[in-house]
Amino acid sequence: MVALLSKFFIKDRFDYANSKVRLAYGTLCSVLGIFLNVVLFAIKMIAGTISGSIAVTADAFNNLSDAFSSFITLIGFKLADQKPDADHPFGHGRFEYISGFIVSGVILLMGFELIKSSIGKIISPESVEFGLVPAVILLVSVMIKLYMFFYNRGVGKKIDSASMKAVATDSVSDAIATSVVFISMIVGHFTSLAIDGYCGIAVAIFIFIAGFRTAKETIDLLLGQPPEKEFVEQIEAIVRSSPNVVGIHDLIVHNYGPGRVIISLHAEVPADGNILELHDEIDNVERTLGKSLGCEAVIHMDPIDTRDEKTLEAKEAALSAIRSIDERITLHDFRIVSGPTHTNLIFDVVIPFDWKLGVSETKKLIDDAVKKENEKYFTVVNIDRSYIS
């Protein structure tokens, strides 16, 4: 249905990086979600009234909350598409994440209310009437929710929308929850077991899981996450393809919402190169990054000595020493200051986030390792932590 509707309502529907196309897909899927969830609410209320099942009725109100969640997602897409202004120069893209967080709050609230009503049902159980109409309604509901899961997940991946991926997770959780309700009706009909209230609690657990999952995902995005490994590899491939770039470091990816990414990094270039030609080359790299990855890029040039044999020999010794400590540690901004009795090796290292040693302990460890390579080497080390995973 989404694919068919997109043919009629979305121009350039395969240009997923386009902000207008993202908004159109978000609007289409949200409106469709509101419609389907309202329909599910209505038919489940009918099924719950006929059967007298608190679990079915609770599941109906869960669908009503899902309709509200789709509405919040729709508003989030609309607000996120606003142009940058004086107060928000990086745009409003994170509104999409905020809407996802609000959705997770609604999900958790519904789960809490369901637990309260289910406990009441356990304390004062009532008979649940099984009928063909309620059973068919629940099975249709499961199929609709599975359909919503697939289209939200598919579109969410295409337009890289965290909120739509969260809605997809919520949809599959609802499908499982409704299946539990259906099973409770079958068991209650053919046995004397009053499990309706317990199944209501089971449904609430699924709702809580979905709520906590979406909350974590949106909070992580708002707080800031490391970029995807594939995205980092694309950046490195583009930058390193430039003839005079001999290394990169201090890569930071700033995410201000889908399609609003700013990249900053340091590119090492030969110190004896023509500064104007190198600057022109780096400008071209920035433009290539912007065109290929849909981002803004800022590159700082770091001149390094690429011909002095003494410097290259000392750098190789430092690299060997660092690799003997941990293969994940990287080195950059290397230079030397030679004296009659010893040589100072001045450089930065980047340690992984799970590194347990303190700064002073790490420096001593590196210094000892370098001295094993050459006892005349003394290190002046600056410790950095990586901003990418």
C-alpha positions as CSV (number, residue, x, y, z in Angstrom):
1,M,0.0,0.0,0.0
2,V,2.8,2.4,0.9
3,A,4.6,1.7,-2.3
4,L,1.4,2.3,-4.3
5,L,0.5,5.5,-2.5
6,S,4.1,6.8,-2.8
7,K,3.8,6.6,-6.6
8,F,0.9,9.0,-6.5
9,F,1.9,11.4,-3.7
10,I,5.7,11.5,-3.6
11,K,7.7,13.1,-6.3
12,D,11.3,11.7,-6.8
13,R,10.3,9.0,-4.4
14,F,13.7,7.2,-4.7
15,D,15.7,10.2,-3.7
16,Y,15.7,9.2,0.0
17,A,18.4,11.7,1.0
18,N,16.2,14.6,-0.1
19,S,14.6,16.4,2.9
20,K,11.3,16.9,1.0
21,V,11.2,13.2,0.1
22,R,11.9,12.2,3.7
23,L,9.1,14.5,4.9
24,A,6.7,13.1,2.3
25,Y,7.5,9.5,3.4
26,G,7.2,10.4,7.1
27,T,3.8,12.1,6.5
28,L,2.5,9.3,4.4
29,C,3.5,6.5,6.8
30,S,2.3,8.5,9.9
31,V,-1.1,9.3,8.4
32,L,-1.5,5.6,7.4
33,G,-0.4,4.6,10.9
34,I,-3.1,6.9,12.4
35,F,-5.8,5.5,10.2
36,L,-4.9,1.8,10.7
37,N,-4.5,2.2,14.5
38,V,-7.9,4.0,14.8
39,V,-9.5,1.2,12.8
40,L,-7.8,-1.4,15.1
41,F,-9.0,0.5,18.2
42,A,-12.6,0.4,17.0
43,I,-12.7,-3.2,16.0
44,K,-10.9,-4.4,19.2
45,M,-13.3,-2.4,21.4
46,I,-16.1,-4.3,19.7
47,A,-14.3,-7.6,20.3
48,G,-13.5,-6.7,23.9
49,T,-17.2,-5.7,24.5
50,I,-18.5,-8.9,23.0
51,S,-16.0,-11.2,24.8
52,G,-15.8,-9.3,28.1
53,S,-12.0,-9.5,27.9
54,I,-10.0,-6.9,29.8
55,A,-6.9,-7.9,27.8
56,V,-8.7,-7.3,24.4
57,T,-10.0,-3.9,25.7
58,A,-6.6,-2.9,27.0
59,D,-5.1,-3.9,23.7
60,A,-7.6,-1.7,21.9
61,F,-6.5,1.3,24.0
62,N,-2.9,0.4,23.2
63,N,-3.8,0.9,19.5
64,L,-5.4,4.2,20.4
65,S,-2.1,5.3,22.0
66,D,-0.3,4.0,18.9
67,A,-2.5,6.4,16.8
68,F,-1.5,9.2,19.0
69,S,2.2,8.1,18.7
70,S,1.8,8.2,14.9
71,F,0.4,11.7,15.2
72,I,3.4,12.8,17.4
73,T,5.7,11.3,14.8
74,L,4.0,13.3,12.1
75,I,4.4,16.5,14.0
76,G,8.1,15.6,14.6
77,F,8.7,15.2,10.9
78,K,7.0,18.6,10.2
79,L,9.0,20.4,12.9
80,A,12.2,18.8,11.9
81,D,11.8,20.0,8.3
82,Q,11.9,23.7,9.3
83,K,14.7,25.7,7.9
84,P,17.6,26.9,10.1
85,D,17.1,30.2,11.8
86,A,19.1,32.7,13.9
87,D,18.3,30.7,17.1
88,H,18.9,27.3,15.6
89,P,21.6,27.7,12.9
90,F,22.0,23.9,12.6
91,G,18.4,23.4,11.8
92,H,15.6,21.6,13.7
93,G,16.4,18.0,12.7
94,R,16.5,16.7,16.3
95,F,12.8,17.4,16.6
96,E,12.4,13.9,15.0
97,Y,14.3,12.4,17.9
98,I,12.3,14.4,20.5
99,S,9.1,13.1,18.9
100,G,10.4,9.6,19.2
101,F,11.1,10.2,22.9
102,I,7.6,11.4,23.5
103,V,6.2,8.3,21.8
104,S,8.3,6.1,24.1
105,G,6.8,8.0,27.1
106,V,3.2,7.4,25.8
107,I,4.0,3.7,25.3
108,L,5.4,3.4,28.9
109,L,2.3,5.1,30.3
110,M,0.0,2.8,28.5
111,G,1.9,-0.2,29.8
112,F,1.6,1.1,33.4
113,E,-2.2,1.6,33.0
114,L,-2.5,-1.9,31.6
115,I,-0.7,-3.5,34.5
116,K,-3.1,-1.7,37.0
117,S,-6.2,-3.0,35.1
118,S,-4.8,-6.5,34.7
119,I,-4.0,-6.8,38.5
120,G,-7.6,-5.8,39.1
121,K,-8.7,-8.6,36.8
122,I,-6.5,-11.1,38.6
123,I,-8.0,-10.1,41.9
124,S,-11.6,-10.2,40.7
125,P,-11.6,-12.5,37.6
126,E,-14.5,-12.4,35.2
127,S,-15.4,-15.0,32.5
128,V,-14.2,-14.3,29.0
129,E,-16.6,-15.2,26.2
130,F,-15.0,-16.7,23.1
131,G,-16.6,-16.0,19.8
132,L,-15.8,-16.2,16.1
133,V,-16.1,-12.5,15.5
134,P,-13.6,-11.5,18.3
135,A,-11.2,-14.2,17.3
136,V,-11.2,-13.1,13.6
137,I,-10.8,-9.5,14.7
138,L,-7.7,-10.3,16.7
139,L,-6.2,-12.4,13.9
140,V,-6.8,-9.5,11.4
141,S,-5.2,-7.1,14.0
142,V,-2.1,-9.3,14.1
143,M,-1.7,-9.3,10.3
144,I,-2.3,-5.5,10.2
145,K,0.3,-4.9,12.9
146,L,2.8,-7.1,11.1
147,Y,2.2,-5.2,7.9
148,M,2.8,-1.9,9.8
149,F,6.0,-3.4,11.1
150,F,7.3,-4.2,7.6
151,Y,6.4,-0.9,6.0
152,N,7.7,1.2,8.9
153,R,11.0,-0.8,9.1
154,G,11.5,-0.6,5.3
155,V,10.8,3.1,5.0
156,G,12.7,3.8,8.2
157,K,15.8,2.2,6.7
158,K,15.5,3.9,3.4
159,I,15.2,7.4,4.9
160,D,17.3,6.7,7.9
161,S,14.6,7.6,10.4
162,A,15.0,6.6,14.1
163,S,11.4,7.4,14.9
164,M,10.0,5.2,12.2
165,K,12.3,2.4,13.2
166,A,10.9,2.8,16.7
167,V,7.4,2.7,15.4
168,A,8.3,-0.5,13.6
169,T,9.5,-2.1,16.8
170,D,6.4,-1.0,18.6
171,S,4.2,-2.6,15.8
172,V,5.9,-6.0,16.1
173,S,5.6,-5.9,19.9
174,D,1.8,-5.1,19.4
175,A,1.5,-8.1,17.1
176,I,3.1,-10.4,19.7
177,A,0.9,-8.8,22.5
178,T,-2.3,-9.4,20.5
179,S,-1.3,-12.9,19.8
180,V,-1.0,-13.5,23.6
181,V,-4.5,-12.0,24.0
182,F,-5.9,-14.4,21.4
183,I,-4.2,-17.4,23.1
184,S,-5.8,-16.3,26.4
185,M,-9.3,-16.4,24.9
186,I,-8.7,-19.8,23.5
187,V,-7.4,-21.2,26.8
188,G,-10.2,-19.5,28.7
189,H,-12.8,-21.0,26.4
190,F,-11.6,-24.6,26.5
191,T,-10.4,-24.7,30.1
192,S,-11.4,-23.3,33.4
193,L,-8.2,-21.3,33.7
194,A,-8.7,-17.6,34.3
195,I,-5.6,-16.3,32.6
196,D,-7.0,-13.1,31.1
197,G,-5.5,-10.8,33.7
198,Y,-2.1,-12.6,33.5
199,C,-2.1,-12.2,29.7
200,G,-2.9,-8.5,30.2
201,I,0.3,-8.3,32.3
202,A,2.2,-10.2,29.6
203,V,0.9,-7.6,27.1
204,A,2.0,-4.8,29.4
205,I,5.5,-6.3,29.6
206,F,5.8,-6.3,25.8
207,I,4.6,-2.6,25.8
208,F,7.2,-1.7,28.5
209,I,10.0,-3.4,26.5
210,A,9.0,-1.4,23.3
211,G,8.8,1.8,25.4
212,F,12.2,1.4,27.0
213,R,13.8,0.4,23.7
214,T,12.5,3.4,21.9
215,A,13.4,5.7,24.8
216,K,17.0,4.4,24.8
217,E,17.4,4.8,21.1
218,T,16.1,8.4,21.0
219,I,18.0,9.4,24.2
220,D,21.2,8.0,22.6
221,L,20.6,10.0,19.5
222,L,19.9,13.2,21.5
223,L,23.0,12.7,23.7
224,G,25.2,11.9,20.7
225,Q,26.4,8.5,19.3
226,P,29.5,7.5,17.5
227,P,29.0,7.4,13.7
228,E,28.4,4.1,11.9
229,K,31.5,2.2,11.0
230,E,30.5,2.2,7.3
231,F,30.1,6.0,7.3
232,V,33.6,6.4,8.9
233,E,35.1,4.1,6.2
234,Q,33.5,6.2,3.5
235,I,34.9,9.4,4.9
236,E,38.4,7.9,5.2
237,A,38.3,6.4,1.7
238,I,37.3,9.8,0.2
239,V,40.0,11.8,2.2
240,R,42.8,9.3,1.6
241,S,42.1,9.2,-2.1
242,S,43.5,12.7,-2.3
243,P,47.1,12.4,-3.6
244,N,48.8,14.5,-0.9
245,V,46.9,13.3,2.1
246,V,49.2,10.9,4.0
247,G,47.0,10.4,7.1
248,I,43.9,11.6,8.9
249,H,43.0,11.9,12.6
250,D,40.7,13.7,15.1
251,L,37.6,12.8,13.0
252,I,34.4,14.1,14.6
253,V,30.9,13.6,13.2
254,H,28.4,16.1,14.5
255,N,24.8,14.9,14.1
256,Y,22.1,17.5,14.2
257,G,19.3,15.3,12.8
258,P,18.8,13.2,9.7
259,G,20.5,14.8,6.7
260,R,22.2,17.4,9.0
261,V,25.7,16.1,9.6
262,I,28.9,18.2,10.0
263,I,32.3,16.5,9.7
264,S,35.5,17.9,11.1
265,L,38.9,16.2,10.8
266,H,42.7,16.8,10.5
267,A,44.4,15.7,7.3
268,E,48.2,15.2,7.3
269,V,50.0,16.7,4.3
270,P,53.7,17.0,3.4
271,A,55.3,19.9,5.2
272,D,57.4,20.8,2.1
273,G,54.4,21.0,-0.3
274,N,53.1,24.1,-1.9
275,I,50.6,25.6,0.6
276,L,48.3,27.1,-2.1
277,E,48.1,23.8,-4.0
278,L,47.5,21.8,-0.8
279,H,44.8,24.2,0.3
280,D,43.1,23.9,-3.1
281,E,43.3,20.1,-2.8
282,I,41.8,20.1,0.7
283,D,38.9,22.4,-0.5
284,N,38.2,19.8,-3.3
285,V,38.1,17.0,-0.7
286,E,35.6,19.0,1.4
287,R,33.4,19.5,-1.6
288,T,33.6,15.8,-2.5
289,L,32.6,14.8,1.1
290,G,29.6,17.1,0.9
291,K,28.4,15.9,-2.4
292,S,29.0,12.2,-1.8
293,L,27.8,11.9,1.9
294,G,25.3,14.8,2.1
295,C,27.2,16.6,4.8
296,E,29.3,19.7,5.6
297,A,33.0,19.1,6.0
298,V,35.7,21.1,7.7
299,I,39.3,19.9,7.3
300,H,42.3,21.2,9.1
301,M,45.7,20.6,7.5
302,D,48.5,19.2,9.6
303,P,52.0,19.6,7.9
304,I,54.3,16.6,8.7
305,D,57.8,15.8,7.6
306,T,57.6,12.9,5.1
307,R,61.3,12.9,3.9
308,D,63.6,13.2,6.8
309,E,65.0,9.8,7.5
310,K,65.7,10.4,11.2
311,T,62.1,11.4,11.7
312,L,60.7,8.5,9.8
313,E,63.0,6.1,11.7
314,A,61.8,7.5,15.1
315,K,58.2,7.4,14.0
316,E,58.5,3.7,13.0
317,A,60.0,2.9,16.4
318,A,57.2,4.8,18.2
319,L,54.6,2.9,16.1
320,S,56.2,-0.4,16.9
321,A,56.2,0.4,20.6
322,I,52.5,1.4,20.6
323,R,51.4,-1.6,18.6
324,S,53.1,-3.8,21.2
325,I,50.8,-2.3,23.9
326,D,47.5,-2.4,22.0
327,E,46.8,-2.6,18.3
328,R,43.9,-0.2,18.6
329,I,46.1,2.8,19.7
330,T,46.9,5.2,16.9
331,L,49.5,7.9,16.6
332,H,49.5,11.2,14.8
333,D,51.1,14.7,14.8
334,F,54.6,13.2,15.1
335,R,57.7,15.3,15.2
336,I,61.2,15.1,16.8
337,V,63.6,17.4,18.6
338,S,67.1,16.1,18.5
339,G,69.9,16.7,21.0
340,P,73.4,15.5,21.6
341,T,72.5,12.8,24.2
342,H,68.8,12.0,23.4
343,T,65.9,12.7,21.0
344,N,62.5,13.9,22.1
345,L,59.6,12.2,20.3
346,I,56.5,14.5,20.4
347,F,53.2,13.0,19.3
348,D,49.6,12.4,20.1
349,V,48.0,9.0,20.6
350,V,44.3,8.0,20.5
351,I,43.2,5.4,23.0
352,P,40.0,3.4,22.8
353,F,37.1,4.3,25.1
354,D,37.3,1.1,27.1
355,W,41.0,1.9,28.1
356,K,41.3,1.4,31.8
357,L,44.6,3.1,32.7
358,G,44.9,6.7,33.7
359,V,46.7,9.4,31.6
360,S,50.0,9.3,33.6
361,E,50.0,5.5,33.7
362,T,49.4,5.4,29.9
363,K,52.2,7.9,29.2
364,K,54.7,5.9,31.3
365,L,53.6,2.7,29.6
366,I,54.3,4.3,26.2
367,D,57.6,5.8,27.3
368,D,58.8,2.5,28.6
369,A,57.8,0.7,25.4
370,V,59.6,3.4,23.2
371,K,62.8,3.1,25.3
372,K,62.8,-0.6,24.6
373,E,63.1,0.3,20.9
374,N,65.8,2.9,21.6
375,E,67.0,4.0,25.0
376,K,67.9,7.5,23.6
377,Y,64.3,8.2,22.8
378,F,62.3,10.3,25.3
379,T,58.5,10.8,24.7
380,V,56.3,13.8,25.1
381,V,52.8,12.4,24.6
382,N,49.4,13.9,24.5
383,I,46.5,11.5,25.2
384,D,43.3,11.7,23.2
385,R,40.2,9.6,23.1
386,S,38.4,8.6,19.9
387,Y,35.1,10.1,18.9
388,I,34.3,7.2,16.6
389,S,33.8,3.6,17.5
